[in-house]
Amino acid sequence: MADTGFADGVAISEHAFAKINLALHVTGQRDDGYHLLEMLVTFTRSGDRLAFAPADTDEFHISGRFGDALAGDGGTNLVLKARDALRAVVLEAGGAAPPVSIHLRKDLPIASGIGGGSADAAAALRGLMRLWGTPLSAATIDAIAIKLGADVPMCLASRPLIARGIGERIETVRDLPVFHMVLANPLNGVLTPDVFRRLATKTNGALVVDPGLSWLDALRGMRNDLEPPARALLPEIAEISDMLSDQGALFVRMSGSGATCFGIFASADEAKAAARALHGKRPDWYFEATETLAGDDDDRR
C-alpha cells in the first residue's frame, strides 16, 4: 500500500484539493436567493486528506493544523453529511454501506474561500464509493453532491473547469496550464452572506475566455466580483495581496468570498521562496507554496 500519511489500517485515502476561483463573475440572482455565477476554477495539490477503513461502528477523527477549529463540529460536518447521504442512496438501491472509520486531516484554513468543506465532502463521496464498491451512476452522485452544497459538484470533479448557474453547470477546461502559486490567508475570516450583501450590483458582465490570449493575460481581463466588498469588510485582504505582489507574483487575486488570496509565480522555486519570506514576515498568517492540477491530470487521489 502507498504511504498515505495515516496510521496503519487505512484501506483508502483521498485528497481534498483546495478549490481556487481564478475568476468569479456574479451575473444575477434567482428568486430563491441563490446568486448566478460564472467561475473559472482550478485546484491545487495542497489540501486536506481523508482516510477510510472498515469499522464495527461509524467513527470520525480529525487532525491537522486546523483540526482543532472543527472540534465539536459533530453531525454538522459536511464529511458526515456526505457519508449519510451516500449511504441512504446506496441502501435504497439495495447495496451495502457498512460502518466506516473516517479520518480527516484538516490542513486548509476554515471558511477561507478555497472550498475546504466542500472539497472534504467531495473526497468523502469519492472515497466511500471506492470503499463500498458503489455502482451508482454519475448523475446520481452529482445529485447527492449538489444537495450538499453548490461547490461540491466542482470539488467532486477536482479538475480545471468553468462553472455556471449556482455551480452545477460544469464545463471541463482541458488546456489550463499548471500555475505555481502561493496561497495566503490572514486567518481572519469574512462571512460569505455579508460579502454578497455588499455587492454594488448583482448583474455584472459574463465570463469570457479570449482564445487569442495566454491564460495569464486572459485572467487579467476577468474579475472576482466579490473581492471589492470583501476588502471593505477585511482590510487584511488588501494587505496580504500587496505582500504577494511585493514578493514578485505575476498575478494576484482573492479566491471565492475570501479571505484567501493567491499569487501566481514564474516557477515553483520562486513560489517556495516567496512563501518562506512571507511566513518570516507574518508567522501568524497562512502561506503555502503549491501548484495547480493540469487539465489533463487524471490522478485525483
C-alpha positions as CSV (number, residue, x, y, z in Angstrom):
1,M,0.0,0.0,0.0
2,A,1.3,3.5,-0.8
3,D,2.2,5.8,2.1
4,T,-1.0,7.7,3.0
5,G,0.4,9.7,5.9
6,F,-2.1,7.9,8.3
7,A,-1.9,5.1,10.8
8,D,-1.9,1.5,9.7
9,G,-5.3,0.0,8.9
10,V,-6.3,2.7,6.4
11,A,-8.0,1.0,3.4
12,I,-8.4,4.0,1.1
13,S,-7.3,7.6,1.1
14,E,-8.4,10.6,-0.9
15,H,-7.1,14.1,-1.4
16,A,-9.4,17.1,-0.8
17,F,-7.8,19.6,-3.2
18,A,-8.1,23.3,-2.4
19,K,-10.5,25.0,-4.9
20,I,-9.2,28.2,-6.4
21,N,-11.5,30.7,-8.1
22,L,-9.3,32.2,-10.7
23,A,-12.2,34.3,-11.7
24,L,-15.7,34.8,-10.2
25,H,-18.4,36.8,-12.0
26,V,-21.7,37.5,-10.3
27,T,-24.2,37.7,-13.2
28,G,-27.6,37.6,-11.4
29,Q,-29.8,36.3,-8.6
30,R,-32.6,33.7,-8.6
31,D,-35.9,34.2,-7.0
32,D,-34.9,31.7,-4.3
33,G,-31.9,33.9,-3.3
34,Y,-29.1,31.9,-4.9
35,H,-26.7,34.1,-6.9
36,L,-25.9,33.2,-10.5
37,L,-22.2,32.9,-11.0
38,E,-19.7,32.2,-13.8
39,M,-16.4,31.0,-12.5
40,L,-13.1,29.8,-13.8
41,V,-11.9,27.3,-11.2
42,T,-8.8,25.2,-10.7
43,F,-7.5,23.0,-7.8
44,T,-4.2,22.9,-6.0
45,R,-2.1,20.0,-4.8
46,S,-2.3,21.4,-1.4
47,G,-5.4,20.5,0.6
48,D,-6.9,18.2,3.2
49,R,-6.6,14.5,3.2
50,L,-9.2,11.8,4.2
51,A,-8.7,8.2,5.1
52,F,-11.3,5.4,5.2
53,A,-11.3,2.0,6.8
54,P,-14.0,-0.6,7.7
55,A,-15.1,-0.4,11.3
56,D,-17.5,-2.0,13.8
57,T,-19.3,1.3,14.2
58,D,-19.1,4.7,12.4
59,E,-16.2,6.8,13.6
60,F,-14.9,10.2,12.7
61,H,-11.5,11.6,13.7
62,I,-10.0,15.0,12.9
63,S,-6.3,16.0,13.0
64,G,-4.1,18.5,11.2
65,R,-3.1,22.1,11.6
66,F,-6.7,23.4,11.6
67,G,-8.3,20.3,13.1
68,D,-8.9,22.0,16.4
69,A,-11.1,24.6,14.7
70,L,-13.6,21.8,13.9
71,A,-13.7,20.4,17.4
72,G,-17.3,19.8,18.4
73,D,-18.4,20.1,14.8
74,G,-20.2,16.7,15.2
75,G,-23.0,15.9,12.8
76,T,-22.8,19.3,11.1
77,N,-19.5,18.4,9.3
78,L,-20.0,18.1,5.6
79,V,-18.0,14.8,5.6
80,L,-20.6,13.2,7.8
81,K,-23.4,14.6,5.8
82,A,-21.8,13.2,2.7
83,R,-21.4,9.8,4.3
84,D,-25.1,9.7,5.5
85,A,-26.4,11.0,2.1
86,L,-24.4,8.4,0.1
87,R,-25.3,5.6,2.5
88,A,-29.0,6.4,2.2
89,V,-28.9,6.2,-1.6
90,V,-26.8,3.0,-1.6
91,L,-29.1,1.2,0.8
92,E,-32.2,2.4,-1.2
93,A,-30.6,0.9,-4.3
94,G,-30.1,-2.4,-2.5
95,G,-26.4,-2.1,-1.9
96,A,-24.3,-2.4,1.3
97,A,-22.9,0.6,3.2
98,P,-21.4,-0.8,6.4
99,P,-19.8,1.2,9.2
100,V,-16.7,3.1,8.4
101,S,-13.9,4.9,10.2
102,I,-13.1,8.3,8.6
103,H,-10.1,10.4,9.4
104,L,-9.9,14.0,8.2
105,R,-6.6,15.7,8.3
106,K,-7.5,19.3,8.1
107,D,-4.6,21.3,6.7
108,L,-6.6,24.1,5.0
109,P,-7.9,27.2,6.8
110,I,-11.5,27.1,7.8
111,A,-14.1,29.2,5.9
112,S,-11.4,30.7,3.7
113,G,-12.8,30.9,0.2
114,I,-11.0,27.8,-1.1
115,G,-13.7,25.2,-0.8
116,G,-12.3,23.3,2.1
117,G,-15.5,21.9,3.5
118,S,-16.9,21.2,0.0
119,A,-13.6,19.5,-1.0
120,D,-13.8,17.3,2.1
121,A,-17.4,16.3,1.3
122,A,-16.5,15.5,-2.3
123,A,-13.5,13.5,-1.2
124,A,-15.7,11.6,1.2
125,L,-18.1,10.7,-1.6
126,R,-15.2,9.5,-3.8
127,G,-13.6,7.5,-1.0
128,L,-16.7,5.9,0.2
129,M,-17.8,4.9,-3.3
130,R,-14.5,3.1,-3.6
131,L,-14.7,1.5,-0.1
132,W,-18.2,0.4,-0.5
133,G,-17.9,-0.6,-4.2
134,T,-20.8,1.7,-5.0
135,P,-22.2,1.1,-8.6
136,L,-24.1,4.4,-8.7
137,S,-24.4,6.5,-11.9
138,A,-22.6,9.8,-12.3
139,A,-26.0,11.5,-12.4
140,T,-26.9,10.0,-9.0
141,I,-23.6,11.1,-7.4
142,D,-24.0,14.6,-8.9
143,A,-27.5,14.8,-7.4
144,I,-26.1,13.9,-4.0
145,A,-23.3,16.4,-4.4
146,I,-25.4,19.5,-5.3
147,K,-27.7,18.8,-2.3
148,L,-24.6,19.0,0.0
149,G,-23.6,22.4,-1.4
150,A,-23.2,24.4,-4.6
151,D,-19.4,23.9,-4.6
152,V,-19.4,20.2,-4.0
153,P,-20.0,19.1,-7.7
154,M,-17.0,21.2,-8.7
155,C,-14.9,19.6,-6.0
156,L,-16.1,16.2,-6.9
157,A,-14.6,16.8,-10.4
158,S,-11.4,18.4,-8.9
159,R,-10.1,19.4,-12.3
160,P,-9.9,22.8,-14.1
161,L,-13.4,23.9,-15.1
162,I,-15.8,26.7,-15.8
163,A,-18.9,26.5,-13.7
164,R,-22.1,28.4,-14.3
165,G,-25.5,28.8,-12.6
166,I,-25.1,28.2,-8.9
167,G,-22.1,26.0,-9.7
168,E,-23.9,22.9,-11.1
169,R,-23.3,23.5,-14.8
170,I,-19.7,22.4,-15.3
171,E,-17.5,22.5,-18.4
172,T,-14.0,21.0,-18.1
173,V,-11.1,23.1,-19.3
174,R,-8.5,20.7,-20.6
175,D,-5.8,23.3,-21.7
176,L,-5.5,25.2,-18.5
177,P,-1.8,25.1,-17.5
178,V,-0.2,24.3,-14.2
179,F,0.3,27.5,-12.2
180,H,2.9,27.9,-9.4
181,M,1.1,29.6,-6.6
182,V,1.3,30.9,-3.1
183,L,-1.9,30.7,-1.1
184,A,-2.1,33.4,1.5
185,N,-4.7,33.9,4.3
186,P,-4.6,36.3,7.3
187,L,-6.6,33.7,9.4
188,N,-9.3,36.2,9.9
189,G,-12.4,35.4,8.0
190,V,-15.3,37.1,6.3
191,L,-18.8,35.8,6.2
192,T,-20.0,35.0,2.6
193,P,-23.5,36.4,3.1
194,D,-22.0,39.7,4.3
195,V,-19.8,39.9,1.2
196,F,-22.8,39.3,-1.2
197,R,-24.9,41.9,0.7
198,R,-22.2,44.5,0.0
199,L,-22.2,43.9,-3.8
200,A,-22.7,47.1,-5.7
201,T,-24.5,45.2,-8.4
202,K,-25.5,41.6,-9.0
203,T,-25.9,41.8,-12.7
204,N,-22.3,42.0,-13.8
205,G,-20.7,41.0,-17.2
206,A,-20.3,37.4,-18.2
207,L,-17.1,35.4,-18.0
208,V,-15.4,35.5,-21.4
209,V,-12.3,33.5,-22.3
210,D,-10.4,35.0,-25.2
211,P,-8.7,32.2,-27.0
212,G,-6.2,34.6,-28.6
213,L,-4.6,35.4,-25.2
214,S,-2.4,33.4,-22.9
215,W,-4.2,32.2,-19.8
216,L,-2.3,34.7,-17.6
217,D,-3.4,37.6,-19.9
218,A,-6.9,36.2,-20.0
219,L,-7.1,36.2,-16.2
220,R,-6.2,39.9,-16.2
221,G,-9.3,40.6,-18.2
222,M,-11.5,38.7,-15.7
223,R,-12.7,39.6,-12.2
224,N,-13.6,38.4,-8.8
225,D,-16.7,40.5,-8.2
226,L,-16.6,39.5,-4.5
227,E,-13.2,41.0,-3.9
228,P,-14.1,44.7,-3.5
229,P,-16.8,44.1,-0.9
230,A,-14.6,41.6,0.9
231,R,-11.7,44.1,1.0
232,A,-14.1,46.6,2.5
233,L,-15.0,44.2,5.3
234,L,-11.5,43.0,5.9
235,P,-8.6,45.3,5.2
236,E,-6.1,42.5,5.7
237,I,-7.1,41.2,2.2
238,A,-5.6,44.3,0.6
239,E,-2.5,44.0,2.8
240,I,-1.9,40.3,2.0
241,S,-2.4,40.9,-1.7
242,D,0.2,43.7,-1.6
243,M,2.6,41.3,0.2
244,L,2.2,38.7,-2.6
245,S,2.9,41.4,-5.2
246,D,5.9,42.6,-3.4
247,Q,7.4,39.1,-3.5
248,G,7.2,39.1,-7.3
249,A,3.9,37.5,-8.0
250,L,2.9,37.8,-11.7
251,F,-0.8,37.9,-10.8
252,V,-2.7,38.3,-7.6
253,R,-6.4,37.8,-6.8
254,M,-8.7,36.8,-4.0
255,S,-10.4,33.4,-4.2
256,G,-14.1,33.0,-3.7
257,S,-15.6,35.2,-1.0
258,G,-12.2,35.3,0.8
259,A,-10.1,35.8,2.7
260,T,-7.6,33.5,0.9
261,C,-5.7,35.3,-1.9
262,F,-3.3,33.6,-4.4
263,G,-0.2,34.8,-6.2
264,I,0.9,33.2,-9.4
265,F,4.7,32.9,-9.7
266,A,7.0,32.1,-12.6
267,S,8.4,28.9,-11.1
268,A,8.0,26.5,-8.2
269,D,11.2,27.7,-6.7
270,E,10.1,31.3,-6.8
271,A,6.8,30.4,-5.1
272,K,8.6,28.4,-2.4
273,A,10.9,31.3,-1.7
274,A,8.1,33.8,-1.6
275,A,6.1,31.6,0.9
276,R,9.2,31.4,3.1
277,A,9.7,35.1,3.1
278,L,6.1,35.8,3.7
279,H,6.0,33.4,6.6
280,G,9.0,35.2,8.1
281,K,7.2,38.5,7.9
282,R,3.9,37.2,9.3
283,P,4.3,33.8,11.0
284,D,0.8,34.1,12.5
285,W,-0.7,34.0,9.0
286,Y,-1.1,31.1,6.5
287,F,1.2,30.9,3.5
288,E,1.5,27.8,1.3
289,A,3.5,27.3,-1.8
290,T,1.7,24.9,-4.2
291,E,0.9,24.2,-7.8
292,T,-2.4,23.7,-9.6
293,L,-3.6,20.5,-11.3
294,A,-3.3,20.4,-15.0
295,G,-6.4,20.0,-17.1
296,D,-5.2,16.6,-18.4
297,D,-4.1,15.3,-14.9
298,D,-6.3,12.3,-14.2
299,D,-4.6,11.4,-10.8
300,R,-7.2,12.7,-8.3
301,R,-6.3,10.5,-5.3
